[in-house]
Amino acid sequence: YPRFNPDPARIIEYSENIDVLPPIKVNQHNILIDGYHRWKAHETAKKTEIPCEVVQTESEQELLMMAVSLNATHGLQLSPKEKRTYAIKWWNVLPIEDILKSLSISQSTFDTYTKDKRKQYEKELNERVRELYMQCWTEQAIADEVEIDQSVVNRKIVDIMQSAEIGDLHNFDKNAPLDLKVYKLWQFQSATNTVKHFGNIPPEIIDNLLYYFTKPFDVIFDPFGGCGSTIDVCKKRNRRYYVSDLNPIPARVDIRKHDITDGLPNDLPVPDFVFLDPPYWKQAEGKYSDDDTDLANIDLDEFLRQIRGIAKSVKRKWRERKSGYLAIIIGEYKDNGKIIDLPMLCYDEIKQFLPLVCRYQVPYSTQVHGGAFVKMAKDKKECLYINRDLMVFGYGV
């Protein structure tokens, strides 16, 4: 029932004039539609019966609209405060024409009532469109998600790109990472990831890469999303991102599920920067999943074939605009006493399609070898690996 603040004086007045009161209205389930004050007047007059008219309603929404409409036009009408409450409640739910008619208000009154809500809605809508745009959703997908026309989405994206805020974003981007590396030895004290995951790398690596090789609103593609560090850095640096993983962790709903062995995602926009942190062959076997297509669970030849396939597919994607970067971080390992120089093997595969631009050394942030391995290396007069290679390849740059 729409009445928020019944009028006791009106109830008393009605109780003294029972014989001239019209019937109340209820629906087929005896839910009151109109006549609260008349009902209470009969109770006050100690009447055991009350004339009523039964009206068929098919939904709670229809019941409420009918009640509001009746209370807005006769008897003790709804107060402006009550009408405002319903105008706000029904805005963007019911057709405006129906709201105006039910509440007996003008368009200008309706606009006044809903001004703050429309302003708040527009703000939240713009934020949501921007959020999805930064996640590389297509315009049509955004339109379907927020239930507006694609042309409206397009205009909002144009506003995002052309707004004065962009200048601030570019100025912010001039701020170097707190741990900016100016030499080709990128050493970080420890991983600072807020979400822990096997194979985490310090997010400062990604921050430095984005600082050196990208600009605001560039598209970053990471098919080995892991704990989502790439997303976190992209948000800070105002980069658009398409981050996927064979098995996204439940804690990150913003990582898409995709098997990179099936090729690049169909809805991937042309990326400006591709970041690869693939699971090492054998070294990570079974650590991520038991899937046959998990790069950690396949043999070395197939692992290298997949790396080559990614590089080839990315170059083909770049033909649409003739430029882009691909970075891969990977380290050597030992298999049955034999050193496998995985960085050089990956380099040989990728260089077939993309030239090397830069190469960095990235020491592990945690102890790689236990005391037994160190002693064994000393006894055998061997040196142990303590770093990974970070290679950046370019196309048309």
VOTOR-609293 format. One record per residue (C-alpha): residue in three letters; residue number from 1; y, x, z. Coordinates in Angstrom, 1 decimal, decimal comma. Each point is the difference from the previous one (the first is absolute). Last residue first. Layout:
REM VOTOR-609293
LOZA  rest   nr       y       x       z
LOZA   ala  NUM       Y       X       Z
...
//
This chain:
REM VOTOR-609293
LOZA  rest   nr       y       x       z
LOZA   val  397     0,1    59,2   -34,2
LOZA   gly  396    -1,9    -1,7    -2,8
LOZA   tyr  395    -3,1    -0,2     2,0
LOZA   gly  394    -0,4     1,8     3,3
LOZA   phe  393    -2,6     1,5     2,3
LOZA   val  392     0,4     0,7     3,7
LOZA   met  391    -2,6     2,0     1,8
LOZA   leu  390    -0,6     0,0     3,7
LOZA   asp  389    -2,7     2,5     1,0
LOZA   arg  388    -1,7    -0,2     3,3
LOZA   asn  387     0,0     2,4     2,9
LOZA   ile  386    -2,1     1,8     2,5
LOZA   tyr  385    -2,7     1,6    -2,1
LOZA   leu  384    -2,2     2,6     1,8
LOZA   cys  383    -0,1     3,7    -0,8
LOZA   glu  382    -3,4     1,7    -0,1
LOZA   lys  381    -1,1     3,2     1,7
LOZA   lys  380    -3,5    -1,4     0,6
LOZA   asp  379     0,3     0,5     3,8
LOZA   lys  378     3,6    -1,1     0,0
LOZA   ala  377    -0,8    -3,1    -2,0
LOZA   met  376    -2,9    -0,8     2,4
LOZA   lys  375     2,3     0,4     3,0
LOZA   val  374     2,6    -2,3    -1,6
LOZA   phe  373    -2,7    -2,6    -0,8
LOZA   ala  372    -1,3     0,1     3,6
LOZA   gly  371     3,5    -0,4     1,3
LOZA   gly  370     0,7    -3,2    -1,9
LOZA   his  369     1,7    -0,1    -3,4
LOZA   val  368     2,7    -2,4    -1,1
LOZA   gln  367     2,3     0,0     3,0
LOZA   thr  366     2,7    -2,6    -0,6
LOZA   ser  365     3,2    -0,1    -2,2
LOZA   tyr  364    -1,9     1,3    -3,0
LOZA   pro  363     2,1     2,5    -2,0
LOZA   val  362     1,8    -1,4    -3,1
LOZA   gln  361     0,5     2,5    -2,8
LOZA   tyr  360     2,2    -1,2    -2,8
LOZA   arg  359    -0,3    -0,1    -3,8
LOZA   cys  358     2,7    -1,2    -2,3
LOZA   val  357     0,4    -1,3    -3,6
LOZA   leu  356    -3,5     0,1    -1,4
LOZA   pro  355    -0,4    -1,4    -3,4
LOZA   leu  354    -1,6    -3,4    -0,6
LOZA   phe  353    -3,0    -1,2    -2,2
LOZA   gln  352    -2,5     2,8    -0,1
LOZA   lys  351     1,8     1,5     3,1
LOZA   ile  350    -1,7    -2,8     2,1
LOZA   glu  349    -3,5     1,2    -0,4
LOZA   asp  348     0,5     3,7     0,4
LOZA   tyr  347     2,3    -0,7     3,0
LOZA   cys  346    -2,7    -2,0     1,6
LOZA   leu  345    -2,4     3,0    -0,3
LOZA   met  344     2,7     2,3     1,3
LOZA   pro  343     0,6    -2,2     3,1
LOZA   leu  342    -3,8    -0,5     0,5
LOZA   asp  341    -0,7     3,7     0,4
LOZA   ile  340    -3,5    -0,4     1,2
LOZA   ile  339    -1,0     3,0     2,2
LOZA   lys  338    -3,8     0,4     0,2
LOZA   gly  337    -1,8     0,3     3,3
LOZA   asn  336    -1,9    -3,2    -0,6
LOZA   asp  335     3,2    -1,8    -0,8
LOZA   lys  334     3,3     1,4     1,2
LOZA   tyr  333     3,3    -1,8    -0,5
LOZA   glu  332     3,2     0,3    -2,0
LOZA   gly  331     3,0    -2,2     0,6
LOZA   ile  330     1,7    -3,0    -1,5
LOZA   ile  329     3,5    -1,5    -0,4
LOZA   ile  328     0,8    -1,6    -3,4
LOZA   ala  327     3,4    -0,7    -1,5
LOZA   leu  326     0,7    -1,9    -3,2
LOZA   tyr  325     3,6    -0,2    -1,4
LOZA   gly  324     1,6    -2,2    -2,6
LOZA   ser  323     1,6    -0,1    -3,5
LOZA   lys  322    -0,4    -1,4    -3,5
LOZA   arg  321     0,9    -3,7     0,6
LOZA   glu  320    -2,9    -2,1    -1,4
LOZA   arg  319    -2,0     3,2    -0,6
LOZA   trp  318    -0,2     0,2     3,8
LOZA   lys  317    -2,9    -2,3     0,2
LOZA   arg  316    -2,1     2,2    -2,3
LOZA   lys  315     0,9     2,9     2,2
LOZA   val  314    -1,2    -1,9     3,0
LOZA   ser  313    -3,3    -0,9    -1,7
LOZA   lys  312    -0,7     3,6    -0,9
LOZA   ala  311     0,8     1,3     3,5
LOZA   ile  310    -2,1    -2,7     1,6
LOZA   gly  309    -2,9     0,7    -2,3
LOZA   arg  308     0,1     3,8     0,7
LOZA   ile  307    -0,2    -0,7     3,7
LOZA   gln  306    -2,9    -2,4    -0,6
LOZA   arg  305    -1,8     2,7    -2,1
LOZA   leu  304     0,6     2,5     2,8
LOZA   phe  303    -1,8    -2,3     2,5
LOZA   glu  302    -2,8    -0,7    -2,5
LOZA   asp  301    -0,6     3,7    -0,4
LOZA   leu  300     0,1     0,6     3,8
LOZA   asp  299    -2,5    -2,7     0,9
LOZA   ile  298     1,1    -3,4     1,4
LOZA   asn  297     0,4    -1,2     3,6
LOZA   ala  296     3,5     1,2     0,8
LOZA   leu  295     1,3    -1,5    -3,2
LOZA   asp  294    -1,2    -3,4     1,3
LOZA   thr  293    -1,7    -1,6    -3,1
LOZA   asp  292    -3,4    -0,2     1,7
LOZA   asp  291     1,5    -1,8     3,0
LOZA   asp  290    -1,2     1,3     3,4
LOZA   ser  289     3,5     0,1     1,4
LOZA   tyr  288     2,8     2,3     1,2
LOZA   lys  287    -1,8     2,8     1,8
LOZA   gly  286    -3,2    -0,3    -2,0
LOZA   glu  285     0,6     3,3    -1,9
LOZA   ala  284     3,4     1,4     1,1
LOZA   gln  283    -0,8     3,7    -0,5
LOZA   lys  282    -2,6    -0,8    -2,7
LOZA   trp  281     2,8    -0,6    -2,6
LOZA   tyr  280     3,4    -0,1     1,6
LOZA   pro  279     1,5    -3,4     0,4
LOZA   pro  278     2,9    -0,3    -2,4
LOZA   asp  277     3,7     0,5     1,0
LOZA   leu  276     1,6    -0,9    -3,3
LOZA   phe  275     3,7    -0,9    -0,3
LOZA   val  274     1,3    -1,4    -3,2
LOZA   phe  273     3,8     0,0    -0,6
LOZA   asp  272     2,1    -2,0    -2,4
LOZA   pro  271    -2,6    -2,7    -0,4
LOZA   val  270    -0,1    -2,4    -3,0
LOZA   pro  269    -0,8    -3,3     1,7
LOZA   leu  268    -3,5    -0,5     1,3
LOZA   asp  267    -1,3    -3,6    -0,7
LOZA   asn  266    -3,2     1,1    -1,8
LOZA   pro  265    -0,8     2,5     2,7
LOZA   leu  264    -0,8     3,5    -1,4
LOZA   gly  263    -3,6     0,6    -0,9
LOZA   asp  262    -3,3    -1,4     1,4
LOZA   thr  261    -0,6     3,2     1,9
LOZA   ile  260     3,3    -0,8     1,8
LOZA   asp  259    -1,7    -2,8     2,0
LOZA   his  258     2,7    -2,3     1,2
LOZA   lys  257     0,9    -1,9     3,2
LOZA   arg  256     3,7    -0,1     0,6
LOZA   ile  255     1,6     1,6     3,0
LOZA   asp  254     2,8    -2,2     1,5
LOZA   val  253    -2,5    -1,7     2,4
LOZA   arg  252    -0,3     3,3     1,8
LOZA   ala  251    -1,8    -0,3     3,4
LOZA   pro  250    -3,2    -1,3    -1,8
LOZA   ile  249    -0,5     3,4    -1,7
LOZA   pro  248    -0,1    -0,2    -3,7
LOZA   asn  247    -3,4     0,7    -1,6
LOZA   leu  246     0,3     1,4    -3,5
LOZA   asp  245     3,6     0,7     0,6
LOZA   ser  244     3,4    -1,1    -1,4
LOZA   val  243     3,7     0,8     0,3
LOZA   tyr  242     2,5    -1,3    -2,6
LOZA   tyr  241     3,4     1,1     1,3
LOZA   arg  240     3,6    -0,5    -0,7
LOZA   arg  239     2,1     2,7     1,6
LOZA   asn  238     2,7    -0,7     2,6
LOZA   arg  237    -0,4     3,4     1,8
LOZA   lys  236    -1,0    -1,5     3,3
LOZA   lys  235    -2,2    -2,7    -1,7
LOZA   cys  234    -1,5     2,6    -2,2
LOZA   val  233    -0,9     2,2     3,0
LOZA   asp  232    -1,8    -2,9     1,8
LOZA   ile  231    -1,8    -0,9    -3,2
LOZA   thr  230    -1,2     3,5    -0,6
LOZA   ser  229    -1,3     0,2     3,5
LOZA   gly  228    -2,2    -3,0    -0,6
LOZA   cys  227    -3,0     0,9     2,1
LOZA   gly  226    -2,2     0,8    -3,0
LOZA   gly  225     1,9    -0,9    -3,2
LOZA   phe  224    -2,1     1,9    -2,4
LOZA   pro  223     1,3    -1,6    -3,2
LOZA   asp  222     3,6     1,1     0,7
LOZA   phe  221     2,6    -1,1    -2,6
LOZA   ile  220     3,7     0,5     0,6
LOZA   val  219     2,5    -2,0    -2,0
LOZA   asp  218     3,6     1,2     0,1
LOZA   phe  217     2,4    -2,3     1,8
LOZA   pro  216     1,9     2,9     1,6
LOZA   lys  215    -0,6     3,4    -1,6
LOZA   thr  214    -3,0     2,2    -0,5
LOZA   phe  213    -1,2     3,6    -0,3
LOZA   tyr  212     1,6     2,1     2,9
LOZA   tyr  211     0,5    -2,7     2,7
LOZA   leu  210    -3,2    -1,8    -1,0
LOZA   leu  209    -2,0     3,1     0,3
LOZA   asn  208     1,6     1,0     3,3
LOZA   asp  207    -0,7    -3,4     1,5
LOZA   ile  206    -3,5     0,0    -1,3
LOZA   ile  205    -0,7     3,3     1,9
LOZA   glu  204     1,9    -1,2     3,0
LOZA   pro  203    -2,6    -2,8     0,2
LOZA   pro  202    -2,4     2,5     1,5
LOZA   ile  201    -3,4    -0,4    -1,5
LOZA   asn  200    -2,6    -2,4     1,3
LOZA   gly  199    -3,6     0,7    -1,0
LOZA   phe  198    -1,6    -2,5     2,4
LOZA   his  197     2,6    -2,6     1,1
LOZA   lys  196     2,6    -0,3     2,7
LOZA   val  195     3,0    -2,3    -0,5
LOZA   thr  194     3,2     1,5     1,5
LOZA   asn  193    -0,4     3,1    -2,2
LOZA   thr  192     1,7     3,0     1,6
LOZA   ala  191    -2,6     2,6    -1,2
LOZA   ser  190     0,6     3,3     1,7
LOZA   gln  189     2,1     3,2    -0,3
LOZA   phe  188     0,8    -0,2    -3,6
LOZA   gln  187    -0,3     2,8    -2,5
LOZA   trp  186     1,2    -0,3    -3,6
LOZA   leu  185     0,0     3,5    -1,5
LOZA   lys  184     1,8    -0,3    -3,3
LOZA   tyr  183     3,4     0,7     1,6
LOZA   val  182     2,8    -2,5     0,6
LOZA   lys  181    -2,0    -2,4     2,1
LOZA   leu  180     2,0    -2,8     1,7
LOZA   asp  179    -1,3    -1,0     3,4
LOZA   leu  178     2,7    -2,5     0,9
LOZA   pro  177    -0,2    -1,2    -3,6
LOZA   ala  176     3,2     0,5    -2,0
LOZA   asn  175     2,7    -2,6     0,1
LOZA   lys  174     1,1    -0,5    -3,6
LOZA   asp  173    -2,1    -3,1     0,1
LOZA   phe  172     2,5    -1,6     2,3
LOZA   asn  171     2,7     0,3    -2,6
LOZA   his  170    -2,2    -1,5    -2,6
LOZA   leu  169    -0,8    -2,9     2,4
LOZA   asp  168     3,6    -0,5     0,8
LOZA   gly  167     0,9    -0,2    -3,7
LOZA   ile  166    -2,8    -2,5    -0,4
LOZA   glu  165     1,5    -2,2     2,7
LOZA   ala  164     2,9    -0,7    -2,3
LOZA   ser  163    -2,3    -2,3    -1,9
LOZA   gln  162    -1,2     0,8    -3,5
LOZA   met  161    -3,7     0,5     0,6
LOZA   ile  160    -0,3    -2,7     2,6
LOZA   asp  159     2,1    -2,4    -2,1
LOZA   val  158    -2,3     0,7    -3,0
LOZA   ile  157    -2,9    -0,8     2,2
LOZA   lys  156     1,6    -3,3     1,1
LOZA   arg  155     0,7    -0,9    -3,6
LOZA   asn  154    -3,6     0,6    -1,0
LOZA   val  153    -1,3    -2,0     2,9
LOZA   val  152     2,2    -2,9    -1,0
LOZA   ser  151    -1,4     0,2    -3,6
LOZA   gln  150    -3,5     0,0     1,5
LOZA   asp  149     0,6    -3,4     1,5
LOZA   ile  148    -0,5    -0,4     3,8
LOZA   glu  147    -3,1    -0,5     2,1
LOZA   val  146     0,2     3,1     2,1
LOZA   glu  145    -3,5     1,2    -1,0
LOZA   asp  144     0,0    -1,5    -3,5
LOZA   ala  143     3,4     1,6    -0,8
LOZA   ile  142    -1,1     3,3     1,4
LOZA   ala  141    -3,1     0,0    -2,2
LOZA   gln  140     2,1    -0,9    -3,0
LOZA   glu  139     2,4     2,8     0,7
LOZA   thr  138    -2,9     2,5     0,3
LOZA   trp  137    -0,8     1,4     3,4
LOZA   cys  136     0,9     3,7     0,3
LOZA   gln  135     0,0     0,2     3,8
LOZA   met  134     3,8     0,6    -0,2
LOZA   tyr  133     0,3    -3,3    -1,9
LOZA   leu  132    -2,0    -1,7     2,7
LOZA   glu  131     2,3     1,2     2,7
LOZA   arg  130     3,1    -0,8    -2,1
LOZA   val  129    -1,1    -3,5    -0,7
LOZA   arg  128    -0,8    -0,5     3,8
LOZA   glu  127     3,5     1,3     1,0
LOZA   asn  126     1,7    -2,2    -2,6
LOZA   leu  125    -1,9    -3,0     1,3
LOZA   glu  124     0,8     0,8     3,6
LOZA   lys  123     3,7     0,2    -0,8
LOZA   glu  122    -0,1    -3,1    -2,1
LOZA   tyr  121    -1,8    -1,9     2,7
LOZA   gln  120     2,5     1,1     2,6
LOZA   lys  119     2,9    -1,2    -2,2
LOZA   arg  118    -1,8    -3,2    -0,7
LOZA   lys  117    -0,6    -0,5     3,7
LOZA   asp  116     3,6     0,7     0,9
LOZA   lys  115     1,3    -2,5    -2,6
LOZA   thr  114    -2,5    -2,7     0,6
LOZA   tyr  113     2,2    -2,5     1,9
LOZA   thr  112     3,1     0,8    -2,1
LOZA   asp  111    -1,9    -0,4    -3,3
LOZA   phe  110    -1,4    -3,3     1,2
LOZA   thr  109     3,4    -1,2     0,9
LOZA   ser  108     1,3     1,0    -3,5
LOZA   gln  107    -3,0    -1,8    -1,6
LOZA   ser  106     0,8    -3,2     1,9
LOZA   ile  105    -2,0    -1,5     2,8
LOZA   ser  104    -2,1    -3,1     0,4
LOZA   leu  103    -2,8     2,0     1,7
LOZA   ser  102    -2,8    -1,4    -2,1
LOZA   lys  101     2,1    -0,1    -3,2
LOZA   leu  100     1,4     3,5     0,4
LOZA   ile   99    -3,5     1,4     0,8
LOZA   asp   98    -1,6    -1,8    -3,0
LOZA   glu   97     2,6     1,4    -2,4
LOZA   ile   96    -0,5     3,5     1,5
LOZA   pro   95    -3,7     0,0    -1,0
LOZA   leu   94    -2,1     0,8     3,1
LOZA   val   93    -1,1     3,3     1,4
LOZA   asn   92     2,9     2,3    -0,9
LOZA   trp   91     2,2    -1,8     2,6
LOZA   trp   90    -2,1    -2,4     2,0
LOZA   lys   89     0,4     1,6     3,4
LOZA   ile   88     3,7     0,9    -0,5
LOZA   ala   87     0,8    -3,6    -1,1
LOZA   tyr   86    -2,1    -1,3     2,8
LOZA   thr   85     2,0     1,9     2,7
LOZA   arg   84     3,3    -0,8    -1,7
LOZA   lys   83    -0,9    -3,7     0,2
LOZA   glu   82    -0,7     0,3     3,7
LOZA   lys   81     3,3     1,8     0,6
LOZA   pro   80     1,9    -2,5    -2,1
LOZA   ser   79    -1,5    -2,7     2,2
LOZA   leu   78    -2,7    -2,2    -1,3
LOZA   gln   77     1,0    -3,7    -0,1
LOZA   leu   76    -0,2    -2,4     2,9
LOZA   gly   75    -0,7    -3,1    -2,1
LOZA   his   74     0,1     0,7    -3,8
LOZA   thr   73     0,1     2,7    -2,7
LOZA   ala   72    -1,2     3,3     1,4
LOZA   asn   71    -2,7    -1,5     2,2
LOZA   leu   70    -1,7    -1,7    -3,0
LOZA   ser   69     0,1     3,2    -2,1
LOZA   val   68    -1,3     2,1     2,9
LOZA   ala   67    -2,9    -2,3     0,6
LOZA   met   66    -0,8    -0,1    -3,7
LOZA   met   65     0,2     3,7    -0,3
LOZA   leu   64    -2,3     0,5     3,0
LOZA   leu   63    -2,7    -2,4    -1,3
LOZA   glu   62     0,1     1,5    -3,5
LOZA   gln   61    -0,4     3,5     1,5
LOZA   glu   60    -2,8    -1,2     2,3
LOZA   ser   59    -1,9    -1,2    -3,1
LOZA   glu   58    -1,1    -3,3    -1,6
LOZA   thr   57     2,2    -2,6     1,6
LOZA   gln   56    -0,7    -3,7     0,2
LOZA   val   55     2,7    -2,0     1,8
LOZA   val   54    -0,9    -2,4     2,8
LOZA   glu   53     2,9    -2,2     1,2
LOZA   cys   52     0,3    -0,6     3,8
LOZA   pro   51     0,9    -2,8     2,4
LOZA   ile   50    -0,4     1,2     3,6
LOZA   glu   49    -2,5    -1,2     2,6
LOZA   thr   48    -0,4     0,7     3,7
LOZA   lys   47     3,7    -0,4     0,8
LOZA   lys   46     1,2     1,5     3,3
LOZA   ala   45     3,7    -0,1    -1,1
LOZA   thr   44     0,0     3,8     0,3
LOZA   glu   43    -3,1     0,2    -2,1
LOZA   his   42     1,6    -2,2    -2,6
LOZA   ala   41     3,1     2,2     0,0
LOZA   lys   40    -2,2     3,1    -0,3
LOZA   trp   39    -1,5    -1,4    -3,2
LOZA   arg   38     3,5    -1,1    -1,3
LOZA   his   37     1,3     3,6     0,7
LOZA   tyr   36    -2,9     1,5    -1,9
LOZA   gly   35     0,4    -2,3    -2,9
LOZA   asp   34    -1,2     1,7    -3,2
LOZA   ile   33    -3,1     1,9    -1,1
LOZA   leu   32    -2,2    -0,2     3,1
LOZA   ile   31    -3,6     1,0    -0,5
LOZA   asn   30    -2,3    -3,0     0,2
LOZA   his   29    -2,5     1,6    -2,4
LOZA   gln   28     0,8    -2,4    -2,8
LOZA   asn   27     3,7     1,0     0,3
LOZA   val   26     2,5    -1,4     2,5
LOZA   lys   25     3,3    -1,8    -0,5
LOZA   ile   24     1,9    -1,9     2,8
LOZA   pro   23     0,8    -3,6    -0,5
LOZA   pro   22     3,7    -1,2     0,0
LOZA   leu   21     1,8    -0,5     3,3
LOZA   val   20     1,6    -3,4     0,6
LOZA   asp   19    -2,3    -1,3     2,7
LOZA   ile   18     0,0     3,2     2,0
LOZA   asn   17     3,7     0,0     0,8
LOZA   glu   16     0,2     1,3     3,6
LOZA   ser   15    -2,6     2,6    -0,8
LOZA   tyr   14     2,1     1,2    -2,9
LOZA   glu   13     2,9     0,8     2,2
LOZA   ile   12    -2,3     1,8     2,4
LOZA   ile   11    -1,5     2,1    -2,8
LOZA   arg   10     3,5     0,7    -1,4
LOZA   ala    9     1,1     1,4     3,4
LOZA   pro    8    -3,1     2,2     0,2
LOZA   asp    7     0,9     1,7    -3,4
LOZA   pro    6    -3,0     1,9    -1,3
LOZA   asn    5     0,6     3,8    -0,7
LOZA   phe    4    -2,3     1,5    -2,7
LOZA   arg    3    -0,7    -3,1    -2,1
LOZA   pro    2    -2,1     0,9    -3,1
LOZA   tyr    1    -3,4    -1,4     1,1
//
